[in-house]
Amino acid sequence: MRPTAMVIVALLAVLATHAHSTVVHVPSDQPTIALGIAAADPGDTVEVAYDTYHESGLVIAKPITLLNDWALPGVVTIDGDNLGRILEIHDADGTVIEGIKFDEGYSSDVGGGVKVDSCDVRFVNCHFYGCHADIEGGGLRYRKGTPEIVECAFIGNTAGNSGAGLLLTGTTDGEVFDCTFNNNTAQWGGGAAIYEASTTPFELCTFNSNNAAGAEGYGGGAYIWDEVETEFTSCGFSYNTSTGGGGGACSDDECATLFDGCSFVGNSAAWGGGLFVYEPEDGSVEGSDFILNDADVGGGVAVEGASSFSITLCIFDINSASIAGGAVALESCSDAVIVANCALSDNDANWGGAVAVEDCDIPVVIGGCTMALNEATGTRAAGAGVAFTGGTPATIENTIIAFGRAGGSVVCEEGASLTANTCVIHGNVGGDWIDCLAGQESLGWNSDVDPLFCGLSGAWFSLCENSYCTAAGNPSGTQIGALGPGCDACDSPVEATSWGSIKALYR
């Protein structure tokens, strides 16, 4: 039977009414956000007008969209006045929160600003300011589900335990994209903490001036723990601090974390000023820069108890360690650890100006690296390039160690051994082919010739066309060092020391 005109009109009226009811306006339709959420049906939108709303204890238990009506980030503020958690979300797959600022939320347990449990929620252009949780997740605590956290800011949040800005625990995939973490403080993971086998990746995020405080603070910017397998891609960690390990970030306890194309600048900690990696199941640092970081051990990176880990295509410049490993410190490694194709310059430590290796049971391989202008000074003052101890068997290959300013090129202590293949060791104050390198200068294609860098600052130590270290310049046909030819034939360069030349390193 075909519908009559009256039936059609009636159906259209119902549809029009339903379409109108899908947007609940606050405060015009409902005076508060709590009442707006209560009035919304699954799939509806609660649209909030620009203002500050003093509310807490909000609950979303159905899939809705909560957003501000200006379509601008953070123009609607929900101020919890430190009276309680601002928002809890559960049983609400598909919920979207957009353009909301969560300010001064408080929880005696988790999620001072927002708590999400076991559902898929998308946060876009949200700000989490000055929220606190006594245990974890000061700004946002997200447990299980697939989070989408895009262009959000976590600023000035605190947590008594972990994840002052953001805590992810047991989450699956999703993304944290283009988010900012500034001035957050917790014991573990000042900016963010990622726990319990989470696989959510971070991309284009910045972590600045966060702090891991307390007697055992780990991961000033980010703390990764308990079999997490995640990636940080093109993220920046700057001026974060930790009382324990990982001023910029700490990956702890059988995690497989990849840092790809990240920068670590001006971070500080006791171990691993930029990054501390403890007992990784796997993982790597690739194509990342470590500049002006400092620690007691491992100014740029410290790795302890690795079963597998690699550091490749990285730049380490002007990092320092008061004890060992100005750029990199490796300790108690039980499986393959590789440092490859890295440029390490102007780093300093008491022992191992560029790299320090201690108590590793398996061969540590350093390959295709350039170490220049590093120094070992202080009470130990040994190994401007590399220092080994504790029976460590090591190989350096296709590597340049040149122009070390103090401490000699390398040192081996307490039974450590070192084999050099196709290396150039030259111009180090305190000696070149010394200690465990003695007698190897004439083996294979090792050499003590000047490597002929294009410059000793501002050029990242690329090679003159006529350098022995180019693939065409030595009988092995292999490039020696991290960088290939970068200028015409030249004589030995003169080190530039002007402030302009130092600044040129960062251009």
Helices and strands as residue ranges (DSSP letters): H 5-21, E 23-26, H 33-39, E 45-48, E 51-53, E 58-60, E 65-68, E 76-79, E 87-90, E 95-98, E 100-103, E 106-107, E 114-117, E 121-124, E 127-129, E 132-133, E 140-143, E 148-150, E 153-155, E 158-159, E 166-169, E 175-177, E 180-182, E 185-186, E 192-195, E 202-203, E 206-208, E 211-212, E 222-225, E 229-233, E 236-238, E 241-242, E 249-252, E 256-260, E 263-265, E 275-278, E 282-286, E 289-291, E 294-297, E 301-304, E 309-312, E 315-317, E 320-324, E 328-331, E 337-340, E 343-345, E 348-351, E 355-358, E 364-367, E 370-372, E 375-376, E 386-389, E 393-397, E 400-402, E 410-413, E 417-421, E 424-426, G 435-437, E 463-464, E 485-487, H 499-503, G 504-506
